[in-house]
Amino acid sequence: MEITQKELRERFVYNNETGKLIYRKNIGRMRKNTEAGQLKKRGYRHVSIGGKKFLVHRIIWLYVNGAIKTHMEIDHINHIKDDNRICNLREVTRLENCRNKSLSKKNTSGYIGVSKERKSKIWNVSFCIDNQQKFFGSFRKKEDAILHSKNVMRKIGFHENHGC
């Protein structure tokens, strides 16, 4: 099912200051002036339109911009999955989206790309690029590894929020 910007604007009102999508009129069980979409386990809001579920941030992008380019994703710049203010959304490729991720819960150093060898206690910097782990140096001090990691991320095109 394709949905158009016109159809969205007939159904919803978007508040770009709060990022909320609001029902313009009563639709089935949904009441006028209430927020559209349900918050799901992964943190994203979903809304049903014509029996099909859509991610609210994609609906908002379409509502504001009229289209989403083929094979593009909508990224939450600040990593907050239900912060759907248009200033927090950007249209990106899959690769760009992957280069703006939150720090993994498994990360023990507190910084993207920085890990410590248990035996030698040396800090290594490495990143997965094109599905291959690439090594960028070893350091005795964690601070040096962090600084180098940030420089590498900037050079290879990671978003400034990557790992925050």
N, C-alpha and C positions, 0 to 999 in steps of 0.2 A: 504494500500500500504506500503510495507516494502522498505526502501531505504538503500543501503549499503554504507560503507565507500568508497569503490572503486567508486561508482556512484557519490558520493559527490565530491570526488577529481577530477573526470573528469569534473565536472560542475563548481566547485568553487576553489578559492584560499583563504586561511585563513591567515590573518596577526595577529600573536599572540601578537604583541606589541600594535596594535590599537584595536584589537578585532573585526575587520571588516571582513565580508565575501564578497568576490569580485567575480563577474562573470568571468570565465575563457574565455568564448566565447560568441558571440551573441546568445541569446535564445529568440525567439519571439520578444517581444518589449524590452526585457532586453539587454543592451549593454555590451560588453566586457569591463572590467576594471571599472565597476560601482558597487557601493555597493548593495548587495542583501538584499531584505526585505524592508517592509514598516513599519514605526513606527505607532503603533495603539494607541487608547485612553488610555489604561491601562499602556502604557509605554514600552511594549515589541515589538520587531521586529518580523514580520511574513514573511515567504517566501513561494511562491507556487512552488511545484514540482509535475509534472504530474497531475495537477488539484487539488491537495490536499495541504492544508495550514499546515505549520509547524512553530513552534517557533524557531527563529534563534539560540538561546542559546542551544537548544537541538540538532540542526543540527551541531553546532560547537563542542559540546561534542562528538557526534558520529564521526565527521570528525577527531578529534584529537585522541580519545580513542578507536574507532572501535565499541563501543556498549554502550548502556545504560541498566543497569540491570533492570529486571522486577520490577515494582512497585516503581521505584526510580524517584526522581525529581532532576532537576538541579537548584541549588540555586545560586543567585547572592550575594556573601558574603557582599559586600558593599551597598547593597540595590538599586543600580542604575540599573534599568531594561534593559537598552540598553548598559551597559558596559560588553561586551562579551569577554573580555580578558580571556584566559584560567586560568590565576592566580586568577581571580575573580569568577570562577565557581567551584562548587563542587557537587558531586553526593551524595544525601541525601535521607533519608526516609521522608515521609510527616511530621512526628512528628519533626524531626530535622529541616526541613524547617520552620515549624511554630515557632520554637524556635530561629529563626533569622529574626524577623520582625522589621520594622521601628516602631517608636512610633506612636500610633494612634492619629489622628487629634482630637479625643474626649478627649484625656488625658489632665487633667488640672494641674497635679502636675509637669509634665515635665519628669517623670521617670516611667518606667514600674513597675507595681505592687504597686505603692504608691498612696494612695488617702486620702483625708481629710474629716473627718466627720464635717459637717457644724455647728451643735449645740455645740458639745464638743471641736471642733478644735483639735482633736487628729488625728495623721497620722497613717493610717493602711497599712499593707503590706499583699497583697493576690495575688494569681495566680490561673489561671484555669489549672488544671492538670487532665488528663483523663476525660475531660468534666465536672469536678466538681470544683467549686470555693473553694480554700483552704486558710485558714487564717494563717498568720505567725507572727502576733504581732502588738501591738499598741505602738506609741511613741509620746511624747510631742513635740519633735523637728523633723522637716522635715529632717534634715541632718542625724539623727539617723535612720529614716525610710529608707532613700536612701541607707545608708551603709548596713543595714540589707537586703534590697531588693537585692542588688548586691551579697551579700553572699549567699542568698537563690538561686538566679539564677545560680550561679556557682555550688552549690551543686546538683541542680536538672537537670543540663545539658543544660542550655541555652547557645547559642553562645555568645561570648564576644561582638558582635555587636548588639545583641538583644536590641531594644529600642533606638538605635542611629539614 
